[in-house]
Amino acid sequence: MTERGPEYSDAHATYVFAVSRNPDPSAFVGLPGVADEAPVSVLPLETLTAIVQKVRACDFTDEAWQARLSDQRELERYARAHHDVVTAAAACCPTVPLPLATLYHDEQRARDALTNEADRFHAALMRIAHHAEWGVKVYAPPCPPDDSSRSAAPADRSRPAPGAGLAYLERKRGVQERRDQSQDEALQAAETVDSEVRLLATAFRRLRPHAPHQLSGERRIQVLNATYLVAEHRAGELALLTQSLRERAGLEIELSGPWVPYSFIGEV
C-alpha cells in the first residue's frame, strides 16, 4: 500500500498504523508514534477507521529505509513505536495492523485506498474480533549423555583389552539409538501438544522450529513452533491445558501471549 515517487521526499505524508472498528481516540494520547511532527490520530473511512500520523516523507524514502535497515537499533525503535500504536488500538477494539512504513501522499489518498479495501478489512476484523494470538514452543529433553569414552581402564594401558574396539562401537551405537529414540518421542509428544491446543483454537499456523544458536547460548532443540488464534474467553483454558501437557508429556513448553493477531489477518 505504500506510495513512492520522486517528488515524495519533499512533502509530508500520511503514515497508517492500522485499521480498526470504532477506536477510542484517547487510547493514543501520549504515544509518540514514529515521528514528532504531529500526534497519532484517527482517520474516518466510512464504516471503518484508520490510525494515522502525519510524518515527513523524506524520513520514509527508499534510501532512508535502506539506511535504517543497517542500523538495528534505529529499526527496532521504529518497529516498537509502530507496535505500541497497534497494541493501543487493539486494546480497545478489533484491529488489523498494517505493515511497517505504510504511507500515502496525503489523508485523502489514504482514505480512498483504504476504503477500496474495506471488504478485506471487514473480513479480517470479523475473523480476529475478540481473539488473541498465542505462541506455543516445545523443546525436546536433553540428549542422553555420551558415556562411550568412559570404560574400565585395563591394567596394562599399552595393550587394549580384547574386544575393546567392538565394545566401544557398541556403546557409541547405543548412545545414538537412545538419542534417536528420545528425539522421536519428543516429536510425537509435540504433535500431541499441537493437536490438543488446536481443539480450543479458532485457527493455527505451524512455523519453522528455531535451530539451536550457540552464539546466544540457546542449545535447546525446538520440536514445535506454532501460533494459535484463541478466543479471549478461552485464554484460561489454554493456560490450564498447557500446564497439563507439561506434566503429561514431560517436555518444556513455552506459552507466550496474548498478542495482537498479526499472523491471522491475511493479506491486507
RAZISUL-V376219 format. One record per helix or strand of 3 or more residues. SS is the DSSP state (a for helix, b for strand). FROM is the first residue (numbers start at 0). TO is the last residue. Records with the same first field share a line. If there is no record, write none. Layout:
SS->FROM-TO / FROM-TO
//
This chain:
a->7-9 / 24-27 / 56-59 / 61-68 / 71-89 / 106-115 / 117-127 / 163-199 / 231-248 / 261-263
b->11-19 / 40-44 / 47-55 / 94-96 / 130-138 / 202-205 / 221-230 / 251-258
//
